[in-house]
Amino acid sequence: MNHQIQFATGRAWLVFYLNKYRWQLIVGTVFVLGSVTFGVFVPRFVGVAIDDLKAGDLSYDKLWRSVAIIVGSSIISGVFLYLQRRTLINMSRYVEYDLRQDFYGHLQKLPLEFFQQQRTGDLMARATNDLGAVRQIFGPAIMYSEQTLFRVLIILPLMFGISVKLTIILLLTMPLVSLTVKYFGHQIHVRFEKIQEFFSDITARAQENLTGVRVIRAYAQEGFEQREFARLNGEYVERNLSLVRLSAVFRPLMQFFIGLGFAAIILVGGRETAQGRMTLGEFAAFNLYLEQLIWPLIAMGYVTNLVQRGTASLKRMHEIMAVSPAIADGEVVGQRDARIEGAIEFRGLTFRYSADAPAVLEDINLKIAAGQTVAFIGRTGSGKSTLMNLVPRLLDAEAGMILIDGRPIREVPLKTLRENIGYVPQETFLFSETLAENIKFGVNGSNDSEVEWAAEAAGLADDVRDFPNQYETVLGERGITLSGGQKQRTAIARAVIRRPKILILDDSLSAVDTYTEEKILSHLRDVMRGRTALIVAHRISTVKDADLICVLDHGRIVERGTHEELMRLGGEYADLYERQLLEEELAAS
């Protein structure tokens, strides 16, 4: 369910979910009405029993009949109360599930630039703390609001029927309650929104510290980070305490105004009863009705608190949901054959990360035949990784600048495109799962023999044999238990097990020595046979056997050809080759 992102406001988003679970909402509302309706029988029969008792007209049978009606009404009201909580609170949990799924699914579709601008901790705070606050709107807030509404609509006419004067006195205190709710509700909303934003700062700080724990220890910054976290944590507590102090004033003030109305009713109602204008039973029933109204009036404050917190959190979640995925399937997707053979063409490719940014790639024209191995080499910042990210559409070029099998890349379904690409990024990422699960990631139904084949092709198999649990070895977060070279080879195994039509290796052998590199490349030659391979490297030894080598400089292809052709050319490639040979000789001496 990703259609929520088209909603212009968070309120429209809420309406969508309420509409989805409208039958649960309707049934739950009926249960609320039933609970309130049967609950109002009790004061009426208590009042009748008191009047009969005072008049001496309360027989033993009549007494038991009144008791049975009161107990029966209470039981039925309690059953409806149970059902309303079961229905509406369950509904809120289903909404919470959908919200979490949709929020997570939406994040999966956002472009890389979004995650470069957003902190992980902030997104985690929105997906947990804020989401919980939004759920309260769908559960307790709706339930208590309906209870208040139905009790007021049912009980007030009954109270008017007993005494117009006393009911008017009660209503005169209501504006004070309303003004209190309005003022404190706004203050709670503002403060809670700031608290949630600050909670994101704390979560982001904690996430960065846990991820970068080795750097913190290496620079002996544990004490500083603990003090900084203590400062942030203390400020978070103080902000929460300011909200607690506000809430602490809010409820007593409401109860005070409600108590004023109660005192006035006791004073006036007692006199009315003493003067015979109202029976003792009616006065008792009126007060019991008033008691039934007190909780809804107090609940108004609680609901206001929930709604203000929820809407503040809803605003924060909707800020993310309102971000449209920059990379998506076009309208013509699915109208053509979705098979991929692996031919790639860059046609006048120019790419900028934003409209006002300088070009990272400029006027790239290159045809790559299916099954061809093409290597890209150049200085740091020349645009190699950006070019690789454009092929699986992790970044998106302008229409018509990249073609797959002769058709614009935007006409190829994203799912099909990425399923046919094995991609090893420059920065290796491994999950906190077993080695086998990391290799099989993204491929359904892979068996142990395929995992072993992929590990062999990536030059990882010999290392795995020395692991205590071999392929069932659990890796730490981000593969912390592996060396840099082992991480890269695991990522290569993850790519080749897909048997992709296009294999992209973005500087994926930088962490291994030249001997291991040659060993891996010898295995990969068999894997790459019949597949299109794009290899990015800094070492000449990695790319010298490619069918075509492209040298990039400042986002342009300045040289292209085979290793021998480029060496004869005596340009940038030959110069880089000579420098690397010299470095190797100096390192060996």
BELHU-V328335 format. One record per residue. N is the residue number from 1. PHI is phi in whole degrees, 0 to 359 (none if undefined). Layout:
n=N phi=PHI
n=N phi=PHI
This chain:
n=1 phi=none
n=2 phi=240
n=3 phi=285
n=4 phi=298
n=5 phi=295
n=6 phi=279
n=7 phi=289
n=8 phi=284
n=9 phi=228
n=10 phi=294
n=11 phi=296
n=12 phi=295
n=13 phi=296
n=14 phi=299
n=15 phi=300
n=16 phi=303
n=17 phi=289
n=18 phi=297
n=19 phi=291
n=20 phi=296
n=21 phi=252
n=22 phi=296
n=23 phi=289
n=24 phi=297
n=25 phi=294
n=26 phi=295
n=27 phi=297
n=28 phi=298
n=29 phi=294
n=30 phi=299
n=31 phi=295
n=32 phi=298
n=33 phi=298
n=34 phi=296
n=35 phi=297
n=36 phi=292
n=37 phi=298
n=38 phi=290
n=39 phi=292
n=40 phi=281
n=41 phi=293
n=42 phi=299
n=43 phi=301
n=44 phi=297
n=45 phi=286
n=46 phi=296
n=47 phi=297
n=48 phi=298
n=49 phi=297
n=50 phi=295
n=51 phi=296
n=52 phi=296
n=53 phi=295
n=54 phi=293
n=55 phi=279
n=56 phi=73
n=57 phi=252
n=58 phi=256
n=59 phi=283
n=60 phi=297
n=61 phi=295
n=62 phi=295
n=63 phi=298
n=64 phi=294
n=65 phi=296
n=66 phi=296
n=67 phi=298
n=68 phi=297
n=69 phi=295
n=70 phi=295
n=71 phi=295
n=72 phi=299
n=73 phi=298
n=74 phi=295
n=75 phi=295
n=76 phi=298
n=77 phi=300
n=78 phi=294
n=79 phi=298
n=80 phi=297
n=81 phi=298
n=82 phi=298
n=83 phi=295
n=84 phi=294
n=85 phi=292
n=86 phi=299
n=87 phi=282
n=88 phi=286
n=89 phi=290
n=90 phi=300
n=91 phi=303
n=92 phi=296
n=93 phi=289
n=94 phi=295
n=95 phi=296
n=96 phi=302
n=97 phi=301
n=98 phi=296
n=99 phi=301
n=100 phi=295
n=101 phi=297
n=102 phi=292
n=103 phi=295
n=104 phi=295
n=105 phi=298
n=106 phi=293
n=107 phi=300
n=108 phi=296
n=109 phi=260
n=110 phi=281
n=111 phi=288
n=112 phi=301
n=113 phi=300
n=114 phi=298
n=115 phi=285
n=116 phi=285
n=117 phi=261
n=118 phi=253
n=119 phi=275
n=120 phi=300
n=121 phi=299
n=122 phi=294
n=123 phi=295
n=124 phi=296
n=125 phi=296
n=126 phi=292
n=127 phi=281
n=128 phi=241
n=129 phi=296
n=130 phi=293
n=131 phi=297
n=132 phi=297
n=133 phi=292
n=134 phi=294
n=135 phi=302
n=136 phi=299
n=137 phi=295
n=138 phi=281
n=139 phi=255
n=140 phi=304
n=141 phi=298
n=142 phi=294
n=143 phi=298
n=144 phi=290
n=145 phi=295
n=146 phi=294
n=147 phi=302
n=148 phi=297
n=149 phi=299
n=150 phi=294
n=151 phi=295
n=152 phi=295
n=153 phi=293
n=154 phi=271
n=155 phi=283
n=156 phi=301
n=157 phi=300
n=158 phi=295
n=159 phi=291
n=160 phi=299
n=161 phi=295
n=162 phi=279
n=163 phi=201
n=164 phi=294
n=165 phi=299
n=166 phi=295
n=167 phi=293
n=168 phi=295
n=169 phi=300
n=170 phi=299
n=171 phi=292
n=172 phi=294
n=173 phi=275
n=174 phi=295
n=175 phi=302
n=176 phi=296
n=177 phi=295
n=178 phi=297
n=179 phi=297
n=180 phi=297
n=181 phi=298
n=182 phi=297
n=183 phi=293
n=184 phi=290
n=185 phi=299
n=186 phi=295
n=187 phi=296
n=188 phi=297
n=189 phi=301
n=190 phi=297
n=191 phi=292
n=192 phi=291
n=193 phi=298
n=194 phi=293
n=195 phi=297
n=196 phi=295
n=197 phi=296
n=198 phi=289
n=199 phi=299
n=200 phi=298
n=201 phi=298
n=202 phi=295
n=203 phi=297
n=204 phi=297
n=205 phi=296
n=206 phi=296
n=207 phi=297
n=208 phi=294
n=209 phi=294
n=210 phi=290
n=211 phi=291
n=212 phi=260
n=213 phi=299
n=214 phi=292
n=215 phi=294
n=216 phi=299
n=217 phi=290
n=218 phi=298
n=219 phi=259
n=220 phi=53
n=221 phi=253
n=222 phi=301
n=223 phi=297
n=224 phi=297
n=225 phi=294
n=226 phi=295
n=227 phi=294
n=228 phi=294
n=229 phi=293
n=230 phi=297
n=231 phi=295
n=232 phi=296
n=233 phi=296
n=234 phi=295
n=235 phi=293
n=236 phi=297
n=237 phi=298
n=238 phi=296
n=239 phi=294
n=240 phi=294
n=241 phi=295
n=242 phi=295
n=243 phi=289
n=244 phi=297
n=245 phi=297
n=246 phi=295
n=247 phi=294
n=248 phi=295
n=249 phi=278
n=250 phi=301
n=251 phi=294
n=252 phi=301
n=253 phi=294
n=254 phi=298
n=255 phi=296
n=256 phi=296
n=257 phi=294
n=258 phi=295
n=259 phi=297
n=260 phi=300
n=261 phi=296
n=262 phi=298
n=263 phi=297
n=264 phi=295
n=265 phi=292
n=266 phi=299
n=267 phi=295
n=268 phi=288
n=269 phi=295
n=270 phi=298
n=271 phi=293
n=272 phi=298
n=273 phi=291
n=274 phi=296
n=275 phi=272
n=276 phi=84
n=277 phi=278
n=278 phi=206
n=279 phi=283
n=280 phi=296
n=281 phi=295
n=282 phi=295
n=283 phi=295
n=284 phi=296
n=285 phi=297
n=286 phi=300
n=287 phi=291
n=288 phi=292
n=289 phi=298
n=290 phi=298
n=291 phi=296
n=292 phi=293
n=293 phi=276
n=294 phi=297
n=295 phi=299
n=296 phi=302
n=297 phi=294
n=298 phi=292
n=299 phi=298
n=300 phi=303
n=301 phi=294
n=302 phi=296
n=303 phi=296
n=304 phi=302
n=305 phi=300
n=306 phi=297
n=307 phi=294
n=308 phi=294
n=309 phi=296
n=310 phi=296
n=311 phi=291
n=312 phi=296
n=313 phi=289
n=314 phi=300
n=315 phi=300
n=316 phi=292
n=317 phi=291
n=318 phi=291
n=319 phi=302
n=320 phi=280
n=321 phi=294
n=322 phi=280
n=323 phi=283
n=324 phi=282
n=325 phi=302
n=326 phi=286
n=327 phi=244
n=328 phi=209
n=329 phi=292
n=330 phi=278
n=331 phi=292
n=332 phi=273
n=333 phi=298
n=334 phi=93
n=335 phi=270
n=336 phi=232
n=337 phi=300
n=338 phi=266
n=339 phi=290
n=340 phi=238
n=341 phi=263
n=342 phi=118
n=343 phi=286
n=344 phi=232
n=345 phi=225
n=346 phi=257
n=347 phi=243
n=348 phi=59
n=349 phi=291
n=350 phi=230
n=351 phi=224
n=352 phi=234
n=353 phi=286
n=354 phi=208
n=355 phi=299
n=356 phi=262
n=357 phi=269
n=358 phi=292
n=359 phi=291
n=360 phi=275
n=361 phi=236
n=362 phi=218
n=363 phi=52
n=364 phi=274
n=365 phi=236
n=366 phi=201
n=367 phi=249
n=368 phi=239
n=369 phi=285
n=370 phi=300
n=371 phi=87
n=372 phi=273
n=373 phi=257
n=374 phi=238
n=375 phi=250
n=376 phi=236
n=377 phi=222
n=378 phi=165
n=379 phi=292
n=380 phi=300
n=381 phi=88
n=382 phi=277
n=383 phi=106
n=384 phi=296
n=385 phi=295
n=386 phi=299
n=387 phi=298
n=388 phi=294
n=389 phi=293
n=390 phi=283
n=391 phi=290
n=392 phi=275
n=393 phi=60
n=394 phi=287
n=395 phi=240
n=396 phi=240
n=397 phi=275
n=398 phi=294
n=399 phi=302
n=400 phi=85
n=401 phi=273
n=402 phi=231
n=403 phi=236
n=404 phi=244
n=405 phi=55
n=406 phi=85
n=407 phi=239
n=408 phi=306
n=409 phi=297
n=410 phi=288
n=411 phi=271
n=412 phi=268
n=413 phi=306
n=414 phi=306
n=415 phi=298
n=416 phi=295
n=417 phi=302
n=418 phi=285
n=419 phi=291
n=420 phi=262
n=421 phi=240
n=422 phi=256
n=423 phi=241
n=424 phi=247
n=425 phi=286
n=426 phi=297
n=427 phi=260
n=428 phi=287
n=429 phi=234
n=430 phi=239
n=431 phi=265
n=432 phi=280
n=433 phi=232
n=434 phi=289
n=435 phi=300
n=436 phi=298
n=437 phi=296
n=438 phi=293
n=439 phi=290
n=440 phi=279
n=441 phi=304
n=442 phi=88
n=443 phi=235
n=444 phi=273
n=445 phi=80
n=446 phi=288
n=447 phi=257
n=448 phi=296
n=449 phi=295
n=450 phi=291
n=451 phi=298
n=452 phi=294
n=453 phi=297
n=454 phi=295
n=455 phi=295
n=456 phi=296
n=457 phi=296
n=458 phi=270
n=459 phi=72
n=460 phi=256
n=461 phi=301
n=462 phi=297
n=463 phi=294
n=464 phi=296
n=465 phi=298
n=466 phi=271
n=467 phi=287
n=468 phi=303
n=469 phi=250
n=470 phi=49
n=471 phi=285
n=472 phi=265
n=473 phi=294
n=474 phi=276
n=475 phi=276
n=476 phi=286
n=477 phi=301
n=478 phi=60
n=479 phi=69
n=480 phi=297
n=481 phi=280
n=482 phi=257
n=483 phi=284
n=484 phi=299
n=485 phi=293
n=486 phi=294
n=487 phi=299
n=488 phi=296
n=489 phi=290
n=490 phi=296
n=491 phi=295
n=492 phi=293
n=493 phi=298
n=494 phi=298
n=495 phi=283
n=496 phi=282
n=497 phi=296
n=498 phi=287
n=499 phi=50
n=500 phi=284
n=501 phi=285
n=502 phi=235
n=503 phi=246
n=504 phi=244
n=505 phi=244
n=506 phi=266
n=507 phi=51
n=508 phi=271
n=509 phi=240
n=510 phi=291
n=511 phi=265
n=512 phi=245
n=513 phi=283
n=514 phi=294
n=515 phi=295
n=516 phi=295
n=517 phi=300
n=518 phi=296
n=519 phi=296
n=520 phi=295
n=521 phi=297
n=522 phi=295
n=523 phi=290
n=524 phi=290
n=525 phi=301
n=526 phi=292
n=527 phi=294
n=528 phi=281
n=529 phi=297
n=530 phi=86
n=531 phi=241
n=532 phi=282
n=533 phi=235
n=534 phi=246
n=535 phi=240
n=536 phi=253
n=537 phi=207
n=538 phi=254
n=539 phi=267
n=540 phi=297
n=541 phi=299
n=542 phi=287
n=543 phi=246
n=544 phi=295
n=545 phi=264
n=546 phi=291
n=547 phi=294
n=548 phi=214
n=549 phi=241
n=550 phi=246
n=551 phi=259
n=552 phi=257
n=553 phi=211
n=554 phi=53
n=555 phi=81
n=556 phi=239
n=557 phi=277
n=558 phi=263
n=559 phi=213
n=560 phi=207
n=561 phi=152
n=562 phi=281
n=563 phi=302
n=564 phi=295
n=565 phi=297
n=566 phi=288
n=567 phi=293
n=568 phi=293
n=569 phi=294
n=570 phi=68
n=571 phi=259
n=572 phi=300
n=573 phi=295
n=574 phi=297
n=575 phi=296
n=576 phi=296
n=577 phi=295
n=578 phi=296
n=579 phi=295
n=580 phi=292
n=581 phi=297
n=582 phi=295
n=583 phi=298
n=584 phi=295
n=585 phi=294
n=586 phi=294
n=587 phi=292
n=588 phi=281
n=589 phi=276
